[in-house]
Amino acid sequence: MLNYFDTNIFLYSTLDQGLEKQKVSTDLIDNSVVNNELIISSLTMQEFVFGLAKNNLDKIIIKKFYDQFKSLIVSGYSQEIFDEAIELANNLNYFRNINDCIHIKFAEKYCEKIITFDKDFERFRHYTKLEIEILN
C-alpha cells in the first residue's frame, strides 16, 4: 500500500519538534522507503524545503534532504487534481488551506492512506475514501 505523508511528517523527522514526534516520523519514512511504499508530491517537497529554510537550516543540508528524497517525487499535480482541490476547498469553505486540499486530492490519485500530525485533516473524512491517520 502506498503511503502519502503530509509535509509535517518530513519536518518533524528533521527539526526538533519533540523527540517522540521525531522518532515516529523518522521510523515512518524509513519503513515506507524500505518497503517501497512512499511517494512524495512536488508540493510536499516544496513545503518541506521551505520549512527547512524557514528554520534556518544550512543550504547544504537542505540540498542533501532534497537529493535523498527526489527519486520518490511524483512531479507536479495535474489540472484535474487542482480542479478537484478547488471543488473540495469550495465545499468546505477552506480556501485558506488550499494546500491541504491539494494534498488530499493528490493522495487520492496515487495512494490509499495519508498520514499526518495535523488534526485539521479530520475535516476531510467525509469527503474522501482515503484512509486518514492522524498522529498525536
Phi and psi restraints in degrees (value plus and minus 20) as a CYANA .aco file:
   2 LEU   PHI     -98.7   -58.7
   2 LEU   PSI     116.8   156.8
   3 ASN   PHI    -128.2   -88.2
   3 ASN   PSI     125.7   165.7
   4 TYR   PHI    -140.7  -100.7
   4 TYR   PSI     102.6   142.6
   5 PHE   PHI    -121.9   -81.9
   5 PHE   PSI     111.5   151.5
   6 ASP   PHI     -83.0   -43.0
   6 ASP   PSI     136.5   176.5
   7 THR   PHI     -75.1   -35.1
   7 THR   PSI     -52.5   -12.5
   8 ASN   PHI     -81.8   -41.8
   8 ASN   PSI     -47.2    -7.2
   9 ILE   PHI     -82.4   -42.4
   9 ILE   PSI     -65.6   -25.6
  10 PHE   PHI     -87.3   -47.3
  10 PHE   PSI     -61.6   -21.6
  11 LEU   PHI     -86.1   -46.1
  11 LEU   PSI     -63.4   -23.4
  12 TYR   PHI     -87.9   -47.9
  12 TYR   PSI     -46.6    -6.6
  13 SER   PHI     -93.2   -53.2
  13 SER   PSI     -40.0     0.0
  14 THR   PHI    -126.9   -86.9
  14 THR   PSI     -62.2   -22.2
  15 LEU   PHI    -116.7   -76.7
  15 LEU   PSI     138.7   178.7
  16 ASP   PHI    -102.5   -62.5
  16 ASP   PSI      69.9   109.9
  17 GLN   PHI    -137.3   -97.3
  17 GLN   PSI      -0.6    39.4
  18 GLY   PHI      98.6   138.6
  18 GLY   PSI     113.1   153.1
  19 LEU   PHI     -81.2   -41.2
  19 LEU   PSI     -60.8   -20.8
  20 GLU   PHI     -84.7   -44.7
  20 GLU   PSI     -66.3   -26.3
  21 LYS   PHI     -81.8   -41.8
  21 LYS   PSI     -58.9   -18.9
  22 GLN   PHI     -84.2   -44.2
  22 GLN   PSI     -64.3   -24.3
  23 LYS   PHI     -85.4   -45.4
  23 LYS   PSI     -67.9   -27.9
  24 VAL   PHI     -78.6   -38.6
  24 VAL   PSI     -67.2   -27.2
  25 SER   PHI     -83.8   -43.8
  25 SER   PSI     -66.6   -26.6
  26 THR   PHI     -82.5   -42.5
  26 THR   PSI     -63.3   -23.3
  27 ASP   PHI     -83.2   -43.2
  27 ASP   PSI     -62.5   -22.5
  28 LEU   PHI     -79.4   -39.4
  28 LEU   PSI     -68.2   -28.2
  29 ILE   PHI     -83.2   -43.2
  29 ILE   PSI     -70.5   -30.5
  30 ASP   PHI     -77.7   -37.7
  30 ASP   PSI     -67.3   -27.3
  31 ASN   PHI     -84.9   -44.9
  31 ASN   PSI     -59.9   -19.9
  32 SER   PHI     -88.0   -48.0
  32 SER   PSI     -56.8   -16.8
  33 VAL   PHI     -87.0   -47.0
  33 VAL   PSI     -67.6   -27.6
  34 VAL   PHI     -79.3   -39.3
  34 VAL   PSI     -59.0   -19.0
  35 ASN   PHI    -109.3   -69.3
  35 ASN   PSI     -14.0    26.0
  36 ASN   PHI      38.3    78.3
  36 ASN   PSI      22.7    62.7
  37 GLU   PHI    -138.3   -98.3
  37 GLU   PSI      -1.1    38.9
  38 LEU   PHI    -146.3  -106.3
  38 LEU   PSI     111.1   151.1
  39 ILE   PHI    -146.7  -106.7
  39 ILE   PSI     134.9   174.9
  40 ILE   PHI    -147.1  -107.1
  40 ILE   PSI     113.8   153.8
  41 SER   PHI    -101.7   -61.7
  41 SER   PSI     136.3   176.3
  42 SER   PHI     -84.3   -44.3
  42 SER   PSI     -49.6    -9.6
  43 LEU   PHI     -83.6   -43.6
  43 LEU   PSI     -64.4   -24.4
  44 THR   PHI     -79.9   -39.9
  44 THR   PSI     -65.2   -25.2
  45 MET   PHI     -84.2   -44.2
  45 MET   PSI     -59.7   -19.7
  46 GLN   PHI     -81.0   -41.0
  46 GLN   PSI     -66.7   -26.7
  47 GLU   PHI     -86.0   -46.0
  47 GLU   PSI     -57.5   -17.5
  48 PHE   PHI     -83.6   -43.6
  48 PHE   PSI     -69.3   -29.3
  49 VAL   PHI     -81.4   -41.4
  49 VAL   PSI     -63.5   -23.5
  50 PHE   PHI     -80.4   -40.4
  50 PHE   PSI     -65.2   -25.2
  51 GLY   PHI     -82.3   -42.3
  51 GLY   PSI     -59.9   -19.9
  52 LEU   PHI     -84.8   -44.8
  52 LEU   PSI     -64.4   -24.4
  53 ALA   PHI     -84.8   -44.8
  53 ALA   PSI     -60.9   -20.9
  54 LYS   PHI     -81.9   -41.9
  54 LYS   PSI     -48.8    -8.8
  55 ASN   PHI    -114.5   -74.5
  55 ASN   PSI      -3.0    37.0
  56 ASN   PHI      43.0    83.0
  56 ASN   PSI      11.3    51.3
  57 LEU   PHI     -92.6   -52.6
  57 LEU   PSI     125.6   165.6
  58 ASP   PHI     -82.1   -42.1
  58 ASP   PSI     125.2   165.2
  59 LYS   PHI     -80.5   -40.5
  59 LYS   PSI     -49.7    -9.7
  60 ILE   PHI     -86.8   -46.8
  60 ILE   PSI     -60.3   -20.3
  61 ILE   PHI     -87.9   -47.9
  61 ILE   PSI     -62.8   -22.8
  62 ILE   PHI     -79.7   -39.7
  62 ILE   PSI     -66.5   -26.5
  63 LYS   PHI     -82.9   -42.9
  63 LYS   PSI     -57.5   -17.5
  64 LYS   PHI     -82.0   -42.0
  64 LYS   PSI     -64.8   -24.8
  65 PHE   PHI     -83.9   -43.9
  65 PHE   PSI     -63.1   -23.1
  66 TYR   PHI     -78.9   -38.9
  66 TYR   PSI     -68.0   -28.0
  67 ASP   PHI     -80.8   -40.8
  67 ASP   PSI     -55.4   -15.4
  68 GLN   PHI     -85.0   -45.0
  68 GLN   PSI     -56.9   -16.9
  69 PHE   PHI    -124.3   -84.3
  69 PHE   PSI     -30.0    10.0
  70 LYS   PHI     -81.0   -41.0
  70 LYS   PSI     -48.3    -8.3
  71 SER   PHI     -90.0   -50.0
  71 SER   PSI     -33.6     6.4
  72 LEU   PHI    -117.2   -77.2
  72 LEU   PSI     -21.4    18.6
  73 ILE   PHI    -100.9   -60.9
  73 ILE   PSI     109.1   149.1
  74 VAL   PHI    -114.7   -74.7
  74 VAL   PSI      93.8   133.8
  75 SER   PHI     -83.2   -43.2
  75 SER   PSI     115.4   155.4
  76 GLY   PHI      36.1    76.1
  76 GLY   PSI    -190.2  -150.2
  77 TYR   PHI    -163.7  -123.7
  77 TYR   PSI     127.6   167.6
  78 SER   PHI     -95.2   -55.2
  78 SER   PSI     146.2   186.2
  79 GLN   PHI     -80.0   -40.0
  79 GLN   PSI     -56.7   -16.7
  80 GLU   PHI     -80.9   -40.9
  80 GLU   PSI     -65.8   -25.8
  81 ILE   PHI     -83.0   -43.0
  81 ILE   PSI     -63.5   -23.5
  82 PHE   PHI     -84.8   -44.8
  82 PHE   PSI     -63.1   -23.1
  83 ASP   PHI     -79.3   -39.3
  83 ASP   PSI     -63.4   -23.4
  84 GLU   PHI     -85.9   -45.9
  84 GLU   PSI     -56.9   -16.9
  85 ALA   PHI     -86.1   -46.1
  85 ALA   PSI     -59.3   -19.3
  86 ILE   PHI     -83.9   -43.9
  86 ILE   PSI     -62.3   -22.3
  87 GLU   PHI     -83.5   -43.5
  87 GLU   PSI     -62.5   -22.5
  88 LEU   PHI     -82.7   -42.7
  88 LEU   PSI     -65.7   -25.7
  89 ALA   PHI     -81.1   -41.1
  89 ALA   PSI     -58.4   -18.4
  90 ASN   PHI     -85.2   -45.2
  90 ASN   PSI     -65.6   -25.6
  91 ASN   PHI     -82.5   -42.5
  91 ASN   PSI     -54.2   -14.2
  92 LEU   PHI    -118.5   -78.5
  92 LEU   PSI     -21.3    18.7
  93 ASN   PHI      30.5    70.5
  93 ASN   PSI      35.5    75.5
  94 TYR   PHI    -149.1  -109.1
  94 TYR   PSI      12.9    52.9
  95 PHE   PHI     -84.5   -44.5
  95 PHE   PSI     -46.6    -6.6
  96 ARG   PHI     -82.0   -42.0
  96 ARG   PSI     -42.1    -2.1
  97 ASN   PHI    -141.4  -101.4
  97 ASN   PSI      26.6    66.6
  98 ILE   PHI     -78.2   -38.2
  98 ILE   PSI     -52.1   -12.1
  99 ASN   PHI     -81.4   -41.4
  99 ASN   PSI     -57.4   -17.4
 100 ASP   PHI     -82.5   -42.5
 100 ASP   PSI     -59.3   -19.3
 101 CYS   PHI     -85.6   -45.6
 101 CYS   PSI     -58.9   -18.9
 102 ILE   PHI     -84.8   -44.8
 102 ILE   PSI     -63.0   -23.0
 103 HIS   PHI     -76.9   -36.9
 103 HIS   PSI     -66.8   -26.8
 104 ILE   PHI     -80.2   -40.2
 104 ILE   PSI     -68.9   -28.9
 105 LYS   PHI     -89.0   -49.0
 105 LYS   PSI     -56.1   -16.1
 106 PHE   PHI     -83.7   -43.7
 106 PHE   PSI     -67.5   -27.5
 107 ALA   PHI     -81.6   -41.6
 107 ALA   PSI     -59.0   -19.0
 108 GLU   PHI     -78.9   -38.9
 108 GLU   PSI     -57.4   -17.4
 109 LYS   PHI     -92.2   -52.2
 109 LYS   PSI     -56.3   -16.3
 110 TYR   PHI    -134.2   -94.2
 110 TYR   PSI     -36.7     3.3
 111 CYS   PHI    -153.0  -113.0
 111 CYS   PSI     154.8   194.8
 112 GLU   PHI    -132.5   -92.5
 112 GLU   PSI     -33.1     6.9
 113 LYS   PHI    -167.5  -127.5
 113 LYS   PSI     120.1   160.1
 114 ILE   PHI    -138.6   -98.6
 114 ILE   PSI     117.3   157.3
 115 ILE   PHI    -142.3  -102.3
 115 ILE   PSI     113.5   153.5
 116 THR   PHI    -172.9  -132.9
 116 THR   PSI     142.9   182.9
 117 PHE   PHI    -117.8   -77.8
 117 PHE   PSI     -26.9    13.1
 118 ASP   PHI    -102.1   -62.1
 118 ASP   PSI      89.1   129.1
 119 LYS   PHI     -85.3   -45.3
 119 LYS   PSI     -37.7     2.3
 120 ASP   PHI     -82.4   -42.4
 120 ASP   PSI     -40.9    -0.9
 121 PHE   PHI     -89.1   -49.1
 121 PHE   PSI     -32.4     7.6
 122 GLU   PHI     -75.7   -35.7
 122 GLU   PSI     -56.7   -16.7
 123 ARG   PHI     -83.1   -43.1
 123 ARG   PSI     -36.8     3.2
 124 PHE   PHI    -108.0   -68.0
 124 PHE   PSI     -31.6     8.4
 125 ARG   PHI     -72.6   -32.6
 125 ARG   PSI     -57.8   -17.8
 126 HIS   PHI    -107.5   -67.5
 126 HIS   PSI     -17.7    22.3
 127 TYR   PHI    -139.5   -99.5
 127 TYR   PSI     -13.3    26.7
 128 THR   PHI    -168.7  -128.7
 128 THR   PSI     135.4   175.4
 129 LYS   PHI    -114.7   -74.7
 129 LYS   PSI     -23.0    17.0
 130 LEU   PHI     -81.0   -41.0
 130 LEU   PSI     124.9   164.9
 131 GLU   PHI     -97.5   -57.5
 131 GLU   PSI     108.0   148.0
 132 ILE   PHI    -134.0   -94.0
 132 ILE   PSI      98.4   138.4
 133 GLU   PHI    -130.1   -90.1
 133 GLU   PSI      97.1   137.1
 134 ILE   PHI    -125.7   -85.7
 134 ILE   PSI      96.9   136.9
 135 LEU   PHI    -106.7   -66.7
 135 LEU   PSI     137.4   177.4
